[in-house]
Each structure stands twice: as structure tokens, then as C-alpha cells.
Amino acid sequence: MKVLVTSAGALLGQGIIRSLQASTIPGLQIVACDPDPRSPGLYWNTASRLLPFAKDPHFIDKFADLLNEEKPDAVCVGTDPELSLLAANQQQLESTYGTKIIVSNPEVIRIADDKYLTYQFMKANGFTPPDSRLPEDAQQLVDLYGFPLVVKPRIGARAVGFHLVKNQEELERALAEVPNAVVQECVATKDDEYTAGSLYFDGECKATIVMRRELRDGNTFKAYVDSYSDLNKQVHAFSTALKPFGPANFQFRVVDGIAKVFEINGRFSGTTPLRMRVGFNELDMTLRYLFLGEPIVQPSVSKCTIMRHWTETVIMDEEIITR
């Protein structure tokens, strides 16, 4: 089985590669791709290729050429900008090149990509996300909840553009600085923040996992694993409502036992390799289900702490890939 992974330099792409490397599927081959020849994930595999940035007008053509040359069984997407492009072209690419692109339909990607649409989706399906408004209605949240409030881009990641505003002046300044913003009720505290993964196939949420987390620079750097049975039931309901193709990630804070989702990623996520470390290997389960016909069985997890840290990849100049 051959799997092509895009954006091998991104945290997500690297996590996908590490999860694939931990798979026990016999003969699994990984082809890592990235626009930057000095991306570390390119050098962890026997096969690596360069691929343009998603914003390149020739991205889809180059991607199609790559599928034709490498003939992967599956494609795993390692960065957000590629998701909407590959979702829109999924059927044509799959039928032409005989591959399976693990990406949800364009509507799921659209909902997950936009934090205000995420709020509307969650509310419309009977859940209780943090109350949210567009900038022109921000004063409604002030009247309802006072301060602090959260201002952030509707489309963004890793806490870029995130503002916790504590008064009217800070609110107005943040709205002036953040284009296409959403304003949200600030719920609970950073000690009540969780990240969850789910796998959904063929009309059913097959498995979920919840971890409490600590953030640094917008990324999870410590995760606390436990059974969290009540929260897992809620994540199961979120995934059932969203109906992704395969993986989805829900980020939320908990108030009186209720998970208030403020962000969805309709894909594998930056915490995918952390979940793999405790026996919830989404990549392995997905590939076995899609290609080997094996059922996805809800993994059990043991209570533990996962601590993330840096490591290094060293390459000689003559080893840098050129195509």
C-alpha cells in the first residue's frame, strides 16, 4: 500500500507521517510532498517529492501529474489550504488516477474552515457553542456577557490574530486589526480546554478520543489522556451531525459538563500523533477500514500525560531533493 502525504513540513503533515510509520500494515510505503525542499518530513521516508503551494494556479495540474507518476492508493492532506482544492476536485482525481483522497466534502470543509459557520452549524444542530457574532453585532455580546470577549479571524489557525479583549477600547482596537473577524463569548478557562478526534464512515461515528490540553503558540504541547466518557459521548454526537469523511477534530471548553465547541478541523489534526501514542492511530484505522475491510474498533486508553518536545533532522546539502 502506498500513501502520499502532502505538506511534510507542516506540523500536521509531520504528524500524519509519524502515525503512518507507526502503522503495522505490511509493506506500507510513504511518499512525502512539500513545496520546500528543506522540510524535515521529506527526509523520513524512502520517497519524497516537491509539490507547489496550494495558492499556485498550477497546483491541481502538478498534483495530478504526481498522482499519475506515483500511483498512490491513498492521499492524506497535511495542510488546510489544500483541503478545499482537493475536496472540489476529489471525484475527478480519484476516478482518473485510481486513488482515494481522504478528504471530506466541500460543505464539511467550508463549515470547519470558518469559525462563524462552525458556530451556526453547532447551534443549528442543538449543541451549545460559545455565543458568537459578526463585528457589526459585537455590542450584543457586550450587553449579554460583558467582558472579556474573544476576537479572532473567522478563517485562521494556531491562534494567529487571537485577542482576549477586556474592555470596549480593546474590542474596538482588535476589530480594527483583525480582518473578517468573529467575536465570541469567553467561556470557562484555559484549564477547561480539550481537543478530540473522531472517525466517521458510512453513516456512523466509529471511534472518538478526548484529551485535555495545554497550548503554547496555538499548538497543543501537553495533553492529558483519560476515559472522559461523558465528553466522548458528546464528541460522538458532534461527529454524527457533521458527517465528515473519516477524521474530524473538535476543540472545546467544558462548562458544567457541556462541551462548547469553538473550532472544528474537518481533517486529521495537529494532535493526531499524540493520539497515536496512546493507541488511537487514526491513520492505521482509516487505511485498514478503507483498503483491508477491517472494522474500526473503539480503542481503550489509559490515563497518562503526553509532553511534546522538539527534535532535529540533519541532511547534507547533496541530499536535498530537487524534484
N, C-alpha and C positions, 0 to 999 in steps of 0.2 A: 504494500500500500504506500502510495506517495502522497504527501501533503505539502502544499505550497502555503507559506506563511508570509503575509505582507508586513511591511514596516518593522523589520527586525531590529531597528534602532530604538523603537518606542518601548516604553515600559510594558505596555500591553503585548506588543509583538514578542518581546523577550520572554514574557511570562507564558505565552502560548507555546513558544519553542521549548521552554523548560518542562512544561507539562507534557508535551509530546515525547520528550526524551525520557520521561518517567513512565511512559506507557509500556505495557508488556505485550502489545500487539506484535507478533513475529514479523520481521522484515520491514518495519516501518521506516520509510525514508522521508526526510525533511528537506524541502527546498526553501531557503530563506531569501527574502527580497527586501530591498530598501533603496531609496534614491541616493543615499550617502555611502560610498564605498568604505568609510571608516565606522560603520555601525557595528557594534560588537556582536549582535546576534547573527551576522553574516558568517562569523568565523567559528561557530559552534557546531557546524553541520558539514557533511561531505559535499553538499551542493548549495551554491549561493548565486543569486542573480541581481543585477541592478534593474530598478523599475522607477519610472518618473514619479514625481509628486502627483497627488490626485488633482491638483489645480492645473496641471499641464493639459492643454487641449488634446494632446495625443495619448492621454493616459489609457483610455479604453483600448485603442488600437495596439499600443505596446503590451498591454495586459493580455489581449487576445493572442498576440504573437508568442508571448511567454507560455500561455496555455497550450498552444499548438506545438511548441518545442518540447516542453517538459511533460505534457500529458499527465497532470496530477489527478488523482482520484478525488481529492478534496482541496478546497481553498479555505483558509482561516484568515479573517481580516484583522489586522493589527492596529488600525487607527481609525478614528471617526470620519475624517474627510472622505475616505474611500467607501464608507458604508452605503451612502445614498447612491453613489455612482454604480456600485456593483449590484445593489438591490434593483435599480432601474433597468439594468442590462442583464440581470441574472438568467432569465429564461433563454435568451438568445445565446449567451455564452455557454450555458450548460448543454443546450441541445447541439450546438455546433462542435464543442470540444469534449463532450462526454465527461464532464467533471461535475462535482457537487459543491456549490459555493454556500458556505454556512453563513447565511445572512437572512434576516427577517424581511418581510415585505415592506415596500416603501412607506406604508401608513404607520407601521410599528416604528420604523426608523424615524419618521417625522415626529411622532409623539415623544419618543425618547430623547430626541435631539434638542427639543425646545422645552424649557422648564415651565413656561406658562401653559403649553399644551399638555405637559405632564400633569400639572395641577388640574386642568379641566378634565382630563381623562380620569384621574383618580376620583375626583368629586362626582363625575357623571356615573361612575360605577359603584357608588355608595361607600367609598372609603373617605378618610378624613385627613387629607394632606394639609400642610401649613397653608393658611389662608393667603391668597396671592392676588395682586393687582398689577395692571399695567401702569406706567408712570402717571398718566392723566388721572388715575383714580387712587393714587397713593395716599391721599389725605383720608380716604375712607378707613385705611388700616390704622392710621394715627388716631382717628376718632374711636375706633374699636378697641385697639390694644395699647395705644401709647407707644413708647419706645422701650427697648431697642427694636429695630426692624432690620431686615436683611435686604440689601440691594445687590443684584448680580446680573450678568448678561443672560438673556434667555437662552443663548447658544454659547456654550463655553465649557471649560474643564479645568481641573487642577486648581480651583479657587482663584483663577485669574479674573480680576475685576470684582472680586467679592468685597463687600463693605458691610460692616455691622455698624449701623448708624444709631446714635444715642440722643439726637435732638433734631429739630427742624432744620437747622443750618447744615448739619452733616447730611441730612436726607437730600436737601436741595443740591449740595455740592456733589454728592455721589451720583445723583440723577444726571447732573451736567457732565460728569466724567464718563459714565457708562452708557454707551450707545445701545439701543434696543434692549433696555433693561426690564427686569421684573422685580417687583417689591413683594417681600414675603414676611408673614408673621414669624417672629423668632420663637421657636418652641424648645422647651427643655434646655439642656446644657450639653457641652461637648462630651461630658461623661455618659450621656444617654444616646450616643450616636452609634449606629450599626450599619453594616454592609451585608448584603445577602445575595446568594447566587441561586439560580433555578434552571432547570432543564425542562422544556416543554416540547412534546412531539405528538402528532396525531391526535390532537384534541384533549391532551391530558398533561398536567404538570407531573413529571416523573420523579423529580427529586429536588430538594431545597437544602440550603445550609445558611445559617446566620452566625455572624461574628460581631461582637462589639469591637470598636476600633478607636485608635488614636491617630490623628492626622499630623503630618508635617509637610508644609508646602503643597497642600492639597492632595497628598497621597497617603494611603494607609502605611504607617511604619510600625505599629504594634496592633496585633489582633488577638482577641480573647475568645477562645472557642468553648462552647458549651452546647447542651442539647437545645435550649431555648424553644421548647416545644410549642408554646403559645405563639411566639413570633414566627416560627416556621409555618404554622397553620395560616397565618396572615399572608406570608410570602407566597404560599401555595395559591391563595385566593387572588393575589395580585397577578401572578403569572397566568392563571386561568383566564383572567379578564383580558390581559394584554395579548395572549396567543402569539408569542414570538415563534420563530423557527429555531428551536434549540435554546441557546443560552440567553439569559437576561440577568441584569444586576439591578437591585433595588437598594437605594441608600435612604436611611430614615433616622429620625429620632423618636424615642418612645416616651409617651405621656400617659400615665395611668394604665400601662399595659397595651396601649394602642400605638401601632407603628404609623407614624406620619411621614409618608414618602415625599422627599423633596427633589429626588433625582432618579431617573431610570437610564440605564445603558442597555440598549437592545442588542447586546453582543456579549462575548467574553469580556472580562473586566480586568483592571489592574490587580485585583486580589485573586484572580484565578490561580496563580501559582501558590498562593498562601493556602487556598482551599485544597489544592493538590497535596500539600504537605501533611494534611490530616486525613487523607484517604478519599477526598471528594475531587477526583480528577475528571473535570468536565470534558476535557478533550478526549480522554480514553473512553469514557462512557458514550460520548456522542459518536465517535467513529465505530465503536463496537455495535451500537444500535443501528446506525445507518448502513454499514457495509457488511457486518458479520451477522446481523439479525439477532443480536443478543439483547435481552431485556435490560432496561435500566432499573437497578435495584437501589432503593434509598440507602446510602451508606450511613452507618452509625459513626459518631465521632466521640472522642474522649476530651475531657476538659483539659485545656492547655493554653499556653501563651505563645504566639508567633512573633518573633522580633526580626525586623527586616534590616539589612545592612548592605553596604557597598562591597563590591568585589571588582577584580580587574581582568581585562583581556588584553594580551600583548600580541601584536602582529609585527612582522618585519615589513619594511617598505616593499620588498619584492613579492610579498604575499597579498598585497592589496588587489582586490578583484577589479576588473576593468570592463566587464560587460554583464 
